Amino acid sequence: MAPQRRVLMLCGDYMEDYEAAVPFYALTALGVAVDCVAPGKLPGDACLTAVHDYLGFELYTELPGHARFPVTADFAAAAAADPSSRYDALIVPGGRFTEPLSCDEAAVALVKAFAAPAPATTLRRRPVLVLTCHSQLLLAAAGGLRGGVRCTAFFSMRPVVELAGGRWVEPDPWGLCVADGNVLTAIGWPAHAEIIRELLAAMGSRVDGGGGKAVLILCADYVDDYEANVPFRALAGVGCRVEATCPTKRKGESCVTAIYDAAPAGSLSVTEERRGHNFVMTIDWADVSVDDYDCVVVPGGRAPELLVTHEKAVALVKEFGDKGKVVASIDQGHLLLAAAGLLKGKRCASGVPMRAVSRLAGAEVVEADGAVADGKLLTAASWPDLAQFLARLVDLLGITVSF
């Protein structure tokens, strides 16, 4: 079925990794087409991303993120004529790429087209403009803050917002998403759950079944960056209560994440590991009860190598399976499923690192890629399969999104 909504994402080198990936995978999973464009790049090209997080200094640190975020559409074609008539929303992630784009006439004109009021003669819904962190600079350059538009952003953007005629809103809490007309703004990726919720509502969606559902993300140090955060934010965005826990961490403590770029097609090479964002635990291990959740998600990365050495972690995953709850695992997360005996006789999708392990654990059929649901067991090969993984997980949880 053709997507009922289409979103344009304005990208560029050194955009914030999460602020591109979360909306891309979450919206794609929910049936929204996302066209990613970047001035000077063509479909098939890639953008470099950056990780922004606090690592003990007064200002956030910038680290290299994923190196191959795909450009999927042509910028010139997407920006031609009236793009706001062909797209339901424009998303501009944060990051340093917004600085040169604020001096790019075509990029500023694109943002201006979405910021402008809809003509009085049309009944068409106004397209939504989503800006995070530093990308509000583009809205300021396009004149879209004039008249006192309420706006939040990273703290250093306050004088820019006010100079452009906007009304500054403190980003407190960091999960705040400020809606003023068709403009949604936030401090950045900590607000993704609210951004997704507000964006879906602004595009006329109806979300059923998310309220009352609870999901547990099982983590440890060097958990895969995308595989932990994207489900965490996306599921919260459709109304689920989502918690993250680790057997060796307390609520409020962080697990460091790891970034792995996809290996070339057909390659068996080991991918390079880089440090990602911090991922904060939201519940103490001692307070976790399987009966309080509908699903457990076990992301990959190297974290499962640590988790599998904790008998209580293996027992927790097994209890979810034994009680008929949804168990979802990505890539190296399968190591926990294997130790818990949950792969025996099941179909599963497994990337290269876990393919042999899945077979040794008795998986009936091991798919080389994608996401596979077998009853209430959901497996995916790797983070590039996150859209399919999330789509099937939402379905298993009984959540529907319609427009």
C-alpha positions in Angstrom: 0.0 0.0 0.0 1.3 3.4 -1.0 2.3 5.7 2.0 -0.4 8.1 3.0 2.1 10.7 4.2 5.4 11.9 2.8 8.1 13.7 4.7 11.2 15.5 3.5 14.4 15.5 5.6 17.0 18.1 4.8 20.4 16.5 5.5 24.1 17.3 5.2 27.5 16.2 6.5 27.9 16.4 10.3 24.2 16.5 11.0 23.4 15.0 14.5 23.2 11.2 14.1 20.2 10.5 16.3 18.3 13.5 15.0 18.4 12.1 11.5 18.1 8.4 12.3 15.3 8.4 14.8 12.7 10.2 12.7 13.9 8.3 9.6 13.5 4.8 11.0 10.5 5.6 13.2 8.4 7.3 10.5 9.3 4.7 7.9 8.2 1.9 10.2 4.9 3.7 10.7 4.2 3.8 7.0 5.4 7.3 6.3 7.7 7.8 3.2 10.8 9.8 4.1 12.9 11.4 1.4 16.3 12.4 2.5 18.0 15.2 0.5 21.2 17.2 0.7 22.4 20.1 -1.4 25.3 18.9 -3.6 24.5 15.2 -3.1 22.6 12.8 -5.3 20.5 9.7 -4.4 22.9 6.9 -3.5 25.4 9.4 -1.9 25.9 9.4 1.8 26.2 12.0 4.6 28.6 11.8 7.5 26.9 12.2 10.9 28.1 13.5 14.3 27.4 12.4 17.8 26.7 15.2 20.3 26.7 14.4 24.0 28.1 15.6 27.3 31.3 13.7 28.3 32.2 15.6 31.5 33.1 19.0 29.9 31.1 22.3 30.1 30.0 21.9 26.4 28.9 18.8 24.6 31.6 16.8 22.7 31.3 16.1 19.0 32.3 12.6 17.9 32.1 10.9 14.5 28.8 9.1 14.0 27.7 6.8 11.3 29.5 7.5 8.0 26.9 6.3 5.6 23.5 7.9 6.2 21.8 7.5 2.8 20.6 10.3 0.6 17.5 8.9 -1.1 16.1 11.7 -3.2 17.4 14.6 -5.4 17.5 18.0 -3.6 16.8 20.1 -6.6 13.8 18.0 -7.6 12.4 18.0 -4.1 12.9 21.8 -3.7 11.4 22.7 -7.1 8.1 24.6 -7.5 6.2 24.4 -4.2 7.6 21.5 -2.1 5.1 22.2 0.7 2.4 21.0 -1.6 4.0 17.6 -2.1 5.2 16.9 1.4 3.4 16.8 4.8 6.4 17.8 6.8 10.0 19.0 6.6 12.5 17.7 9.2 15.8 19.5 9.7 18.1 17.7 12.1 20.6 19.7 14.2 24.4 19.8 13.7 27.0 22.0 12.1 25.7 21.4 8.6 23.0 24.0 9.3 25.5 26.8 9.4 26.6 26.7 5.8 23.0 25.9 4.7 21.8 29.1 6.4 23.8 30.9 3.7 22.6 28.6 0.9 19.8 30.4 -0.9 18.1 27.1 -2.1 18.1 25.6 1.4 16.8 28.8 3.0 14.1 29.0 0.3 13.1 25.4 1.0 12.6 26.1 4.7 10.8 29.3 3.9 8.3 27.4 1.7 7.3 25.2 4.7 7.3 28.1 7.2 5.0 30.3 5.1 1.3 30.3 5.9 -0.9 28.2 3.6 -2.9 30.3 1.1 -6.3 31.3 2.4 -7.9 29.8 -0.7 -6.8 26.2 0.1 -8.2 23.8 2.7 -5.0 21.8 2.6 -3.4 21.0 5.9 -0.3 23.1 6.5 2.9 21.1 6.3 4.8 20.7 9.6 8.3 22.1 10.1 10.4 20.2 12.6 13.7 21.8 13.8 16.0 20.5 16.5 19.1 21.7 18.4 20.8 24.2 16.0 18.7 23.8 12.9 16.4 26.7 14.1 19.2 28.9 12.5 17.7 28.0 9.1 14.2 29.0 10.3 15.7 32.3 11.5 17.5 32.9 8.1 14.2 32.2 6.3 12.3 34.8 8.4 10.1 32.1 9.9 10.4 33.3 13.5 9.0 36.8 12.9 5.9 37.9 14.8 6.9 36.1 18.0 6.8 32.4 17.0 7.5 30.4 20.2 10.6 28.4 19.8 13.1 26.3 21.8 16.5 25.1 20.8 20.0 24.4 22.2 20.7 27.1 24.8 23.2 29.0 22.7 20.5 29.6 20.1 18.5 31.9 22.4 20.0 35.2 21.0 19.5 34.0 17.4 15.8 33.2 18.1 15.2 36.5 19.7 17.1 38.5 17.1 15.0 36.8 14.4 11.8 37.9 16.2 10.9 34.7 17.9 9.9 34.1 21.6 12.4 32.0 23.4 11.1 29.0 25.4 13.5 27.3 27.9 14.1 23.6 26.9 12.9 22.4 30.3 12.6 19.5 30.5 14.9 18.4 27.8 12.2 16.2 26.5 10.0 19.2 25.7 8.7 19.8 22.1 7.3 23.3 21.5 4.5 23.5 19.0 3.5 26.9 17.6 1.2 26.6 14.6 2.9 24.3 12.2 6.4 24.7 13.7 7.8 22.1 16.1 11.0 22.8 17.9 13.1 21.0 20.5 16.5 21.0 22.2 17.5 17.9 20.2 17.4 14.1 20.4 16.3 13.8 24.0 12.9 15.1 22.9 12.3 12.6 20.1 9.4 10.8 21.8 7.5 14.1 22.1 8.5 15.2 18.6 7.2 11.9 17.1 4.0 12.2 19.0 3.4 15.9 18.0 4.4 15.3 14.4 2.1 12.3 14.0 -0.8 14.4 15.5 0.0 17.4 13.3 -0.1 15.1 10.2 -3.6 13.9 11.1 -2.7 10.5 12.4 -4.6 8.3 14.8 -2.6 6.1 17.1 -4.5 3.2 18.8 -3.2 0.6 21.2 0.0 2.3 22.5 -1.4 3.6 25.7 -1.0 1.0 28.5 1.7 -0.9 26.7 5.1 -1.2 28.4 8.5 -2.1 26.9 11.8 -2.9 28.6 15.1 -2.2 26.8 17.9 -4.5 28.2 21.3 -2.7 28.1 24.9 -2.8 29.1 28.0 -0.9 28.1 28.8 -0.8 24.4 25.2 -1.5 23.4 24.6 -0.6 19.7 23.8 3.1 19.5 20.8 2.9 17.0 19.5 -0.4 18.2 18.9 0.9 21.8 17.8 4.4 21.1 15.6 4.2 18.0 13.2 1.6 19.6 13.3 3.5 22.9 12.2 6.9 21.3 10.0 5.5 18.6 7.9 3.3 20.9 7.5 6.1 23.4 6.4 8.3 20.5 3.4 6.0 19.9 2.4 6.1 23.5 4.2 3.1 25.1 5.9 3.4 28.5 9.5 2.5 27.7 12.1 1.8 30.3 15.8 1.0 30.0 17.7 -1.1 32.5 21.1 -2.8 33.1 22.0 -5.3 35.8 25.1 -3.3 36.8 23.7 0.2 36.6 21.4 2.3 38.7 18.5 4.5 37.5 20.1 7.7 36.1 23.4 6.1 35.2 24.5 5.7 31.6 25.6 2.9 29.4 28.1 4.0 26.7 26.9 3.0 23.2 28.9 1.8 20.2 28.5 2.7 16.5 29.0 0.1 13.8 28.6 1.1 10.1 27.1 -1.5 7.9 29.6 -3.7 6.1 29.6 -3.7 2.3 27.1 -6.0 0.7 28.4 -9.6 0.7 31.3 -8.7 3.0 32.3 -10.8 6.0 34.6 -8.1 7.3 34.4 -6.9 10.9 33.0 -3.4 11.1 34.8 -0.6 12.8 33.6 0.3 16.3 33.3 3.9 17.4 31.9 5.4 20.7 28.4 6.7 20.4 26.0 8.6 22.7 25.4 8.0 26.4 22.2 6.0 27.0 20.6 6.7 30.4 19.0 3.9 32.4 15.5 4.8 33.6 14.8 2.1 36.1 16.8 0.1 38.7 17.4 -3.5 38.0 15.9 -4.5 41.4 12.7 -2.7 40.5 12.1 -4.7 37.2 9.2 -7.2 37.2 8.4 -9.1 34.0 4.8 -8.9 34.8 4.9 -5.1 34.4 5.9 -5.3 30.7 4.5 -6.5 27.4 7.8 -6.8 25.7 11.6 -6.9 26.1 14.0 -5.6 23.5 17.6 -6.9 23.5 19.7 -4.6 21.3 23.1 -5.8 19.9 26.5 -4.3 20.0 29.0 -5.9 22.4 26.7 -5.4 25.4 25.2 -8.9 25.1 28.7 -10.4 25.7 28.5 -8.8 29.1 24.8 -9.5 29.7 25.2 -13.2 29.0 27.6 -13.5 31.9 24.9 -12.3 34.3 22.6 -15.3 35.1 19.8 -12.9 36.1 19.9 -11.2 32.7 19.5 -14.5 30.9 16.8 -15.6 33.3 14.9 -12.3 32.7 14.9 -12.9 29.0 13.8 -16.5 29.4 11.0 -15.4 31.8 9.6 -13.0 29.1 9.5 -15.9 26.6 8.1 -18.4 29.1 5.2 -16.0 30.0 4.3 -15.6 26.3 5.4 -12.0 26.1 7.0 -10.4 23.1 10.8 -10.9 22.9 12.6 -8.8 20.3 16.3 -9.0 19.6 18.7 -7.4 17.1 21.9 -8.9 15.9 24.2 -9.7 18.8 21.2 -9.6 21.1 20.5 -13.1 19.8 23.3 -14.3 22.2 20.9 -13.8 25.1 18.1 -15.5 23.2 20.4 -18.5 22.6 21.5 -18.7 26.2 17.8 -18.6 27.3 16.8 -21.4 24.9 14.4 -19.2 23.0 15.7 -19.8 19.4 15.1 -23.6 19.3 12.8 -24.5 16.4 12.2 -20.8 15.5 12.8 -18.8 12.4 15.1 -15.9 12.9 17.0 -13.2 11.0 20.6 -13.0 11.9 23.6 -11.0 10.7 27.0 -12.5 10.2 28.2 -12.2 13.9 25.3 -14.3 15.2 24.4 -16.6 12.3 26.4 -19.5 13.5 25.3 -19.0 17.1 21.6 -18.9 16.0 22.1 -22.3 14.2 23.9 -23.8 17.2 21.0 -22.6 19.4 18.6 -24.7 17.2 17.0 -22.0 15.0 15.0 -23.7 12.3 15.7 -21.2 9.6 18.2 -18.4 9.7 17.5 -15.5 7.4 20.5 -13.5 6.3 18.9 -10.1 6.6 15.6 -8.3 7.4 13.3 -8.9 10.4 11.4 -12.1 11.1 8.5 -12.7 13.5 7.9 -16.2 14.7 5.0 -16.1 17.1 6.0 -13.6 19.7 9.7 -13.9 18.9 11.0 -11.1 16.8 14.6 -11.0 15.4 16.4 -8.7 13.1 19.8 -9.0 11.4 21.2 -5.5 12.2 20.4 -1.8 12.6 19.8 -1.2 8.9 16.7 -3.4 9.4 15.3 -1.1 12.1 12.3 0.2 10.1 11.1 -3.4 9.4 11.9 -4.4 13.0 9.9 -1.6 14.4 7.0 -2.1 12.1 6.7 -5.8 13.1 7.2 -4.9 16.8 4.4 -2.3 16.7 2.2 -4.9 15.1 3.0 -7.6 17.7 2.1 -5.0 20.4 -1.2 -4.4 18.8 -0.5 -0.7 18.0 -1.9 0.8 14.8 -1.2 4.2 13.2 -3.6 5.4 10.6 -4.1 8.7 8.7 
